[in-house]
Amino acid sequence: MKPNWFESWFDSPYYHILYSNRDNDEAQLFIHHLLERLHLPKGSKILDLACGKGRHSRYLNERGLNVVGVDLSESNIQYCKQFESDTLEFYEHDMRQVVRVNYFDAVMNLFTSFGYFEKDYENELVIRSSAKGLVKGGYFVLDFFNAHKALQELVPEQTKTINGITFKIQKKIERGFIVKDIIFEAEGEHHVFHEEVRTLHLEDIHQFLIKSGLSLLEYYGDYDLHPFDNINSTRLIIVARKL
């Protein structure tokens, strides 16, 4: 069976090369602002859902929280294992499935690690499974892109050269997804990878929250947690709570 695009692409070393410009300082500042709002005590149990290479997990742990990071990518989890401790664990896991029941004080899904699935019920299942993992009163945090702004400013084609590799990136809107094709030559081979993320708006995600027994508390438009503006905000950062 042909693997889903996210199984092959996220497990590829070229994915991390293309996105190597991610700002760790920005990520840490985002977590700092978030923890100031959530008031989670030291030792709180956190799930970093789709943790990638664990940059958010590690910083959350440095702030005194007990963190479990999960990701579908075997190579990501193998990399993360070197950072494990008594209060920091990493596992290979499909985010549509429950990790632990009634266990976490907060579940965080960060850096557009959502909306990958073809059917909306599968995307809803990510939130439903997250809710099952939370204790009563626990927080669910979703860091997504602002679909309205992304659609308005879509660049159909661009080229990026990173580490000597020239990536040709083509974007289009198809079936309610932003579809991205990544084409490049590396190590003497021609590569074509694919990304697609559902263009979910605040109202769509709010319905997922309601169906999952989560109450929408706040939503922000950037990593400094400024108010969300549908026209200008780059991000849609949602904080909800288990009823």
N, C-alpha and C positions, 0 to 999 in steps of 0.2 A: 504494500500500500504506500502511495506517495505521501511523504510527511507534510503536515501543514506548514505554511510559509514561516510561521514563527518558530517552529521546531528546528528547521534547517538554518534560518538566518541568524537567530539569536545564539545559536551554538557555533557560529562561524567566527574565526578570528578577525575577519574583515568588518564585521559589524562593529567591533570595538575600535577598529582603526577609523572608520567613518565618523563615529561619534566620540572620538577621543578628546574633543574640545569641551566636553562637559565640565562645568565649573564646580569643583569640589567646595570652594569657598561659598559659592551661592547655595549649594545644597546644604551645607552646615548652617548657614544663616537662616535658611528656610526652616530647618528642623528647630533651630533656636526659637524663632518666632512662634512656631507651632506649639512647642512645649510650654511657652509662656501663656498661650491661650488655653491649653488643655489642663494645666495644673496637675499633671500626673506625678504622684509621689515616687521617690526612689524605690526601685525594686518592682515597679509595675511591669506587667507582662505585655510585650508588644509583638505583633506579627507584622513583618515586612513582607508583603505579598507581591511576588514577582520582583525579587530583590536584586536581580542582575549580579554584579560583582560585589554587592554588599556595602556600597559606600554609605548609604543611609543607615543600614543596620549597624555598622561599626560606630558611627557617630552617636546614634541613639544609645548604644551600649556604653560609650564613653560618658554619656550624661547620667549614668547610673541606673539604666533600665535593663530588664531581662528581655533579651530579644531572640526571636526565632525568625530566620530568613528562609524563604522558600522560593524556588524558581524551577521552571521546566527544563532549563538548560543544564545538561550534565557538566559541561565544561565550566560554566559559571559557578556551580556548586563545588566542583573540585577546587577551583581557585579560592573560594570563600573558606573552605575547610581549614586553611592555614591560620585563620583568625579566631577559630573557635576557642571557647573557654567555658567555665562553669555557668556563665550568664549570657553566652552568645552561641547559638546553634544554627546550622544550615542544613537544609534537606532539599532533595529533588522532589518536586510536587506540582501537580496540575491545580491551578488556582480555582477551577470550577468545583473542586472537591474540598470538603471540610478538613482542616488540619487537626484541630482539637475542639471539643464541644464545651461551651460555657467556660472558657479558660482565659481569654485575653482581655486586658483592660483597654487595648486599642489595636485596631487592624489598620495598617496604612498601605495604600496602593499608590505608588508615586511615579512621577516622570512618564505619564501617558502609558502606563502598563495595563491598559483596559481598552475594551471595544474591539478586540482582535477577532472575535468569533462571527461566523457567517450569520447565525441565527440570534435574534435579540434575546431569546429565552436563555441562551448560553451566557450572554453578557450579564443578564439579570442573575443567573446562577452564581456568578462570581460574588455579587453583593449578598445574595441569599446565604451562600456558604460562609462568607465573612461574618454575617450577622449571627449565624449559629455558633461561631467560634467565640463571640463576645460574651462577657458577663453582663448581667443587667446593668444598664447605665454606662456600658463601655462605648468607646468612640470608634467610628469608622471615618477614615480620611481618604478622600479620593482626589488625586492631583491629575487633572485631565487638561487638554488644550481647549481653548475657546473656539468651538466649531464655527461660529458665525464669522469671526475674524479670519480664521484659517481659510474658509471658503471664499471670502471676499478678496484675500490677498494671495491666492494660490499662484505659484510660479510654475508653469507647465514644464519647463526644462532648465536645468542648471548643471554646471560642472564644478567639481571640487577635486583638488589634488592634495592628497595627504600621504605623508611617508612614501612619496614617489609613486603612489597609485592614483590614477585619474578616474574618479567616479562620475559617470554620467547619470543624472537623476531625473527621471521623468515622472510627472504627477498628473493625475486626472481624477475626476469625480465619476464614480461608477457604482450603481446599486446602493447608494447611500453611504459609500465609503470614500475616503481619500485613499487612492491607490497609488503606490510609488514603486517604480521599477528602478533597480540599481544595477548598472551595467559597467563592467570594468575588466581590465586585463591584469593578471597578477601571477607571478611564478610560472609564466609561459602558458597560462590557461585563460580562456574566456569565461567570465562568470556573469550570471544574471540572477539577482535575488529580487525578492518581492516583499512589499509591506502593504497592509491595508488596515485602516482604522476607521471604525464606524463614526460618522459625524453625529454624535449624540449631543444634544443641547441640555441645558439645565432642567427643562421640563421633562425630558425623557428619563434622565437619571433620577429625578425626584420621584417619578412613578416606580422605578426599580426599588428605591429606598422604602417607599410606602408598602409595597408588596412584601418586602423583606422584614418588616417590623422595625424599621429605623425612622427616626424623626430628624428632619433637616434642621440643623441649628444655625449654621452660618455658611456663607460662601464668599470667596475672595477672588481677586483678579490677577494676582501675581505673587511671587515668593516673599515679598515684603508684607503680604496680607492686606493690601489695599482693597477697598470695596470693589466688587465685580461690576464691570461696565460691558454690556454685550457688544458694543461697537469697538471699544479700544483695548479691553483687557486681553493679554496674551494667554492667560491661563484661566481655568475654572477649577478652583480648589474648594472642595466640599467637605464640611464637617457635619456628621450626623451622629445620633446617639441611639443605642438600643433601648427600646421602651420596656 
